[in-house]
């Protein structure tokens, strides 16, 4: 076989070693004497360019399958396929949306090893920063960084152009709970959508995540009269799934207002026939079918609350009628936590376990200003409890 080219049947191709791998590329046309001579010259040129460090694969072989496999888009596809098996549907959809909307149009066809650090910085500062929040930009850069990490598993000497790129985020916004007077306005403002108002009352006085209360079923209620419920699933973007962590699966003994809301809902939905729902397990792959009777349903449609229906179709309008400044439904959870902390007698570990937080430190960091250190006379309270 002549050095640098070979005839295979009625075709001719060149071969060369590039980046430690033996590459073979077929040339158009048949193995005529002229094409064989062309292959000989091309092989010599390619070897010279490789030695000189000027070889450009795409210039010589723009339609090469190797180029497709070396493109950033190829590795982005591989990464997305991995994440689809690892992540919850809602998380994966967020990643895929950013990949397809922002990353692929700009970098998909570019060879991964041709993406330059300065060029990437310029794209971030000029294109992304003009329209996107820093949090979104940080997530986009994180995706690219993970794709380059995957690329480096096949190309050991690869340089990660995202190295050194840091996106600063603003401080997290503090919780913005409802005051006691606002709660009274919210619950006393008349509405025909009784189930929605019951849901809000329940959330204000038990503190579940909005996704958890929307997925609560009568099969999770251990005792209606005593108000004992178990949280074991959530609904996110229209899909039911088990709670995010085992810690989030928990049993609650409801406070009186939440218990009252639950008991009123029993009269409204407790005797409805069960429906079959697909529930995604924690591995994000296993799907089980469960017969459930949801506690809270959309008053207008009689169906579960999907996407932003609760917030946009009821909550916004109800707050306006009540004369209360708008905050999202998730602030009901913040309201419960802040009120428990402000009492000054509820143990932090109880609050942390009750709302499904991973650590007490998370409560202290997020809700520090509601923790009362001087509101209760703790020694006097202890003396009364111990009859001293």
C-alpha positions as CSV (number, residue, x, y, z in Angstrom):
1,X,0.0,0.0,0.0
2,X,1.6,3.3,-1.1
3,X,2.4,5.7,1.8
4,X,-0.6,8.0,2.5
5,X,-3.2,6.7,0.1
6,X,-4.8,3.4,-0.9
7,X,-7.2,2.0,-3.5
8,X,-10.2,0.1,-2.2
9,X,-12.2,-1.6,-4.9
10,X,-13.1,1.2,-7.3
11,X,-12.5,4.0,-4.8
12,X,-9.4,5.8,-3.5
13,X,-8.8,7.2,-0.1
14,X,-6.1,9.0,1.8
15,X,-5.0,8.1,5.3
16,X,-2.9,10.0,7.9
17,X,-2.3,10.1,11.6
18,X,-3.9,13.1,13.3
19,X,-4.2,13.8,17.0
20,X,-3.0,10.3,17.8
21,X,-5.5,8.6,15.6
22,X,-5.3,7.0,12.2
23,X,-7.8,8.8,9.9
24,X,-9.1,7.5,6.5
25,X,-11.0,9.7,4.1
26,X,-12.4,8.6,0.8
27,X,-12.1,11.0,-2.2
28,X,-14.9,11.6,-4.7
29,X,-14.8,9.8,-8.0
30,X,-13.5,6.5,-9.1
31,X,-9.9,5.1,-8.7
32,X,-8.7,6.5,-12.1
33,X,-5.0,7.2,-12.6
34,X,-5.7,11.0,-12.3
35,X,-7.6,10.5,-8.9
36,X,-4.8,8.2,-7.6
37,X,-2.2,10.9,-8.5
38,X,-4.4,13.5,-6.8
39,X,-4.6,11.3,-3.6
40,X,-0.9,11.0,-3.6
41,X,-0.4,14.7,-3.7
42,X,-3.1,15.4,-1.2
43,X,-1.6,12.9,1.3
44,X,1.8,14.7,1.0
45,X,0.1,18.1,1.6
46,X,-1.8,16.9,4.6
47,X,1.3,15.3,6.2
48,X,3.2,18.6,5.6
49,X,0.4,20.7,7.2
50,X,0.2,18.3,10.2
51,X,3.9,18.7,10.7
52,X,3.7,22.5,10.3
53,X,0.7,22.7,12.7
54,X,-1.6,24.3,10.0
55,X,-3.8,21.3,9.1
56,X,-7.5,22.2,9.0
57,X,-9.7,19.0,8.7
58,X,-12.8,20.9,7.6
59,X,-11.0,22.6,4.7
60,X,-10.0,19.3,3.1
61,X,-13.0,17.2,4.1
62,X,-16.0,19.4,4.9
63,X,-18.5,16.5,4.7
64,X,-16.4,14.1,6.8
65,X,-18.3,11.9,9.3
66,X,-15.4,12.6,11.7
67,X,-16.2,16.3,11.6
68,X,-19.7,15.5,12.6
69,X,-18.5,13.4,15.5
70,X,-16.0,16.1,16.5
71,X,-18.6,18.9,16.5
72,X,-19.7,20.5,19.8
73,X,-23.3,19.6,18.7
74,X,-22.4,15.9,18.6
75,X,-21.2,16.0,22.2
76,X,-24.1,18.1,23.2
77,X,-26.4,15.4,21.9
78,X,-24.5,12.8,23.9
79,X,-24.7,14.8,27.0
80,X,-28.4,15.5,26.6
81,X,-29.0,11.7,26.1
82,X,-27.2,11.0,29.4
83,X,-29.1,13.7,31.3
84,X,-32.4,12.5,30.0
85,X,-31.9,9.2,31.9
86,X,-30.5,10.9,35.0
87,X,-32.8,13.9,35.6
88,X,-36.4,14.5,36.4
89,X,-38.5,15.5,33.3
90,X,-38.9,19.1,34.5
91,X,-35.1,19.5,35.1
92,X,-34.2,17.9,31.8
93,X,-36.7,20.1,29.9
94,X,-35.0,23.2,31.3
95,X,-31.6,22.0,30.3
96,X,-32.7,21.0,26.8
97,X,-34.5,24.3,26.3
98,X,-31.3,26.2,27.0
99,X,-29.2,23.9,24.9
100,X,-31.5,24.2,21.8
101,X,-32.3,27.9,22.2
102,X,-28.9,29.4,23.0
103,X,-26.1,26.9,22.7
104,X,-26.7,24.8,19.6
105,X,-27.5,27.7,17.2
106,X,-24.1,29.3,18.0
107,X,-21.8,26.4,18.7
108,X,-23.5,23.2,17.4
109,X,-21.7,23.0,14.1
110,X,-18.3,24.2,15.5
111,X,-15.6,21.7,16.1
112,X,-15.3,21.3,19.8
113,X,-11.5,21.9,19.7
114,X,-12.0,25.1,17.8
115,X,-14.1,26.9,20.4
116,X,-11.9,29.7,21.8
117,X,-12.0,31.0,25.4
118,X,-12.0,34.7,24.3
119,X,-14.6,34.0,21.6
120,X,-16.8,32.3,24.2
121,X,-16.3,35.2,26.7
122,X,-17.3,37.7,23.9
123,X,-20.5,35.7,23.2
124,X,-21.4,35.7,26.8
125,X,-20.8,39.4,27.4
126,X,-22.3,40.7,24.2
127,X,-25.0,38.3,23.1
128,X,-26.2,36.5,26.3
129,X,-25.8,39.4,28.8
130,X,-28.0,41.7,26.6
131,X,-31.1,39.6,27.0
132,X,-30.6,37.0,29.8
133,X,-30.4,37.1,33.6
134,X,-27.1,36.1,35.2
135,X,-28.7,33.0,36.6
136,X,-29.7,31.8,33.2
137,X,-26.2,32.6,31.8
138,X,-24.6,30.7,34.6
139,X,-26.7,27.6,33.8
140,X,-25.8,27.9,30.1
141,X,-22.1,28.1,30.9
142,X,-22.5,25.1,33.3
143,X,-24.0,23.1,30.5
144,X,-21.1,23.9,28.1
145,X,-18.6,23.1,30.9
146,X,-20.2,19.6,31.4
147,X,-20.2,19.0,27.7
148,X,-16.5,19.8,27.5
149,X,-15.9,17.5,30.4
150,X,-17.6,14.7,28.4
151,X,-15.5,15.7,25.3
152,X,-12.3,15.4,27.3
153,X,-13.0,11.8,28.2
154,X,-12.4,11.0,24.5
155,X,-9.8,13.7,23.8
156,X,-7.4,13.6,26.8
157,X,-5.5,16.7,25.8
158,X,-8.6,18.8,25.2
159,X,-8.7,22.4,26.6
160,X,-11.9,23.5,28.3
161,X,-12.6,27.1,27.0
162,X,-15.1,27.6,29.9
163,X,-12.2,27.4,32.4
164,X,-11.9,30.7,34.3
165,X,-15.4,32.0,33.2
166,X,-17.3,33.0,36.3
167,X,-20.8,34.4,36.3
168,X,-21.7,36.4,39.4
169,X,-25.2,36.1,40.8
170,X,-27.1,38.7,42.7
171,X,-28.0,37.9,46.3
172,X,-31.0,35.6,46.7
173,X,-34.2,37.5,47.4
174,X,-35.4,37.2,50.9
175,X,-38.7,35.4,51.5
176,X,-41.6,37.8,51.3
177,X,-44.3,36.3,53.6
178,X,-47.8,37.5,54.1
179,X,-48.6,39.3,57.3
180,X,-51.3,38.3,59.7
181,X,-53.6,41.1,58.5
182,X,-52.9,40.1,54.8
183,X,-53.8,36.5,55.6
184,X,-57.1,37.7,57.1
185,X,-57.9,39.7,54.0
186,X,-57.0,36.7,51.7
187,X,-59.2,34.2,53.6
188,X,-62.1,36.6,54.1
189,X,-62.4,37.9,50.6
190,X,-65.4,36.1,48.9
191,X,-64.9,33.9,45.9
192,X,-66.8,31.2,44.1
193,X,-63.6,29.1,43.8
194,X,-63.8,27.5,47.2
195,X,-61.3,24.7,46.5
196,X,-58.6,27.2,45.5
197,X,-59.1,29.2,48.7
198,X,-59.1,26.0,50.7
199,X,-55.8,25.1,49.1
200,X,-54.3,28.5,50.0
201,X,-55.6,28.3,53.6
202,X,-54.1,24.8,53.9
203,X,-50.8,25.9,52.5
204,X,-50.6,28.9,54.8
205,X,-51.0,26.8,57.9
206,X,-49.0,23.8,57.0
207,X,-46.2,25.0,54.7
208,X,-45.9,22.4,52.0
209,X,-44.4,23.2,48.6
210,X,-47.1,24.2,46.1
211,X,-46.2,21.2,44.0
212,X,-46.8,18.9,47.0
213,X,-50.2,20.3,48.0
214,X,-51.4,20.1,44.4
215,X,-50.5,16.4,44.3
216,X,-52.0,15.5,47.7
217,X,-54.4,12.6,47.4
218,X,-57.0,11.2,49.8
219,X,-54.9,8.0,49.8
220,X,-52.2,10.1,51.6
221,X,-54.6,11.3,54.3
222,X,-54.2,9.0,57.3
223,X,-56.9,10.6,59.5
224,X,-59.3,13.3,58.2
225,X,-60.7,14.3,61.6
226,X,-57.4,14.5,63.4
227,X,-55.7,16.0,60.4
228,X,-52.8,13.6,59.7
229,X,-51.4,13.5,56.2
230,X,-48.4,12.1,54.4
231,X,-46.5,13.9,51.6
232,X,-45.0,11.5,49.2
233,X,-45.4,13.0,45.7
234,X,-45.4,16.3,43.8
235,X,-46.7,17.5,40.4
236,X,-44.2,19.5,38.3
237,X,-45.0,20.8,34.8
238,X,-48.0,18.4,34.5
239,X,-46.1,15.3,35.6
240,X,-46.5,13.5,38.9
241,X,-43.4,12.3,40.6
242,X,-42.3,11.1,44.1
243,X,-40.8,13.6,46.4
244,X,-37.3,14.9,45.5
245,X,-35.6,13.3,48.5
246,X,-36.6,10.7,51.1
247,X,-36.5,13.5,53.6
248,X,-39.3,15.2,51.7
249,X,-41.5,12.2,52.3
250,X,-43.0,13.1,55.7
251,X,-46.1,12.8,57.9
252,X,-47.8,16.0,59.2
253,X,-50.2,16.6,62.1
254,X,-52.1,19.6,60.8
255,X,-52.8,22.8,62.7
256,X,-56.4,23.7,63.2
257,X,-56.9,26.0,60.1
258,X,-55.2,23.5,57.8
259,X,-57.3,20.7,59.3
260,X,-60.5,22.7,58.7
261,X,-59.5,23.3,55.1
262,X,-58.9,19.5,54.7
263,X,-62.2,18.6,56.3
264,X,-64.1,21.0,54.0
265,X,-62.4,19.5,51.0
266,X,-63.5,16.0,52.1
267,X,-67.1,17.2,51.6
268,X,-66.1,18.4,48.1
269,X,-63.8,15.8,46.7
270,X,-63.5,13.0,49.3
271,X,-66.1,10.7,47.5
272,X,-65.0,11.3,43.9
273,X,-63.9,8.2,42.0
274,X,-60.2,7.6,41.7
275,X,-58.3,8.4,38.5
276,X,-55.2,6.7,37.2
277,X,-52.0,8.8,37.2
278,X,-48.5,8.0,36.1
279,X,-46.0,8.7,38.9
280,X,-42.3,8.9,38.1
281,X,-40.0,7.4,40.7
282,X,-36.9,8.9,42.2
283,X,-34.6,7.3,39.6
284,X,-36.5,9.4,36.9
285,X,-37.0,6.3,34.8
286,X,-39.4,4.0,36.7
287,X,-43.1,5.0,36.1
288,X,-45.8,3.5,38.2
289,X,-49.6,3.9,37.7
290,X,-51.5,4.9,40.8
291,X,-55.2,5.2,41.5
292,X,-55.6,8.5,43.3
293,X,-58.4,10.9,44.4
294,X,-56.7,14.3,44.6
295,X,-57.7,16.5,47.5
296,X,-57.6,19.8,45.7
297,X,-59.0,20.2,42.2
298,X,-59.6,23.2,39.8
299,X,-63.0,24.4,40.7
300,X,-63.8,25.3,37.1
301,X,-62.6,22.2,35.3
302,X,-62.7,19.6,38.1
303,X,-59.1,18.6,37.0
304,X,-55.7,18.8,38.7
305,X,-53.8,22.0,38.7
306,X,-51.2,22.0,35.9
307,X,-48.5,24.5,35.1
308,X,-49.4,28.0,36.3
309,X,-53.2,27.6,36.3
310,X,-53.5,28.2,40.1
311,X,-51.3,31.3,40.0
312,X,-52.6,33.0,36.8
313,X,-56.3,32.0,36.8
314,X,-57.1,32.4,40.5
315,X,-54.3,33.7,42.8
316,X,-53.4,36.9,41.0
317,X,-57.1,37.9,40.7
318,X,-57.9,37.0,44.3
319,X,-55.1,39.0,45.8
320,X,-56.1,42.1,43.7
321,X,-59.7,41.7,45.0
322,X,-58.4,41.3,48.6
323,X,-56.2,44.4,48.3
324,X,-53.0,42.5,49.0
325,X,-49.7,43.1,47.3
326,X,-49.0,40.3,44.8
327,X,-46.6,37.5,45.8
328,X,-46.5,34.0,44.3
329,X,-48.3,31.1,45.9
330,X,-44.9,29.7,47.1
331,X,-44.9,32.6,49.7
332,X,-47.6,30.6,51.6
333,X,-44.8,28.2,52.5
334,X,-42.5,31.1,53.5
335,X,-45.3,32.5,55.5
336,X,-45.7,29.3,57.6
337,X,-42.0,29.0,58.2
338,X,-41.5,32.7,59.2
339,X,-44.5,32.5,61.6
340,X,-43.2,29.4,63.3
341,X,-39.8,31.1,63.7
342,X,-41.2,34.3,65.0
343,X,-43.0,32.5,67.8
344,X,-39.6,31.8,69.3
345,X,-40.6,28.5,70.9
346,X,-40.8,26.1,68.0
347,X,-37.6,24.1,67.7
348,X,-35.6,24.7,64.5
349,X,-35.2,20.9,64.0
350,X,-39.0,20.5,64.0
351,X,-39.5,23.2,61.5
352,X,-36.7,21.8,59.3
353,X,-38.2,18.3,59.3
354,X,-41.8,19.6,58.9
355,X,-41.1,21.5,55.7
356,X,-38.6,18.9,54.3
357,X,-35.5,21.1,54.4
358,X,-32.2,19.2,54.3
359,X,-30.6,21.0,57.2
360,X,-31.3,23.4,60.0
361,X,-28.6,25.6,58.5
362,X,-30.8,26.1,55.4
363,X,-33.5,27.5,57.7
364,X,-31.1,29.7,59.6
365,X,-29.5,31.1,56.4
366,X,-32.8,31.8,54.6
367,X,-35.0,32.9,57.4
368,X,-32.5,34.3,59.9
369,X,-34.3,37.6,60.5
370,X,-37.4,35.8,61.7
371,X,-35.7,33.8,64.4
372,X,-36.5,35.5,67.7
373,X,-33.8,35.4,70.2
374,X,-35.3,37.9,72.7
375,X,-39.0,37.5,72.2
376,X,-39.8,34.7,74.7
377,X,-38.7,34.4,78.3
378,X,-37.3,30.9,77.8
379,X,-36.2,30.4,81.5
380,X,-39.6,31.4,82.7
381,X,-41.3,29.1,80.2
382,X,-39.1,26.2,81.3
383,X,-39.9,26.8,85.0
384,X,-43.6,26.7,84.2
385,X,-43.3,23.5,82.2
386,X,-41.3,21.8,85.0
387,X,-43.4,23.2,87.7
388,X,-40.3,24.8,89.4
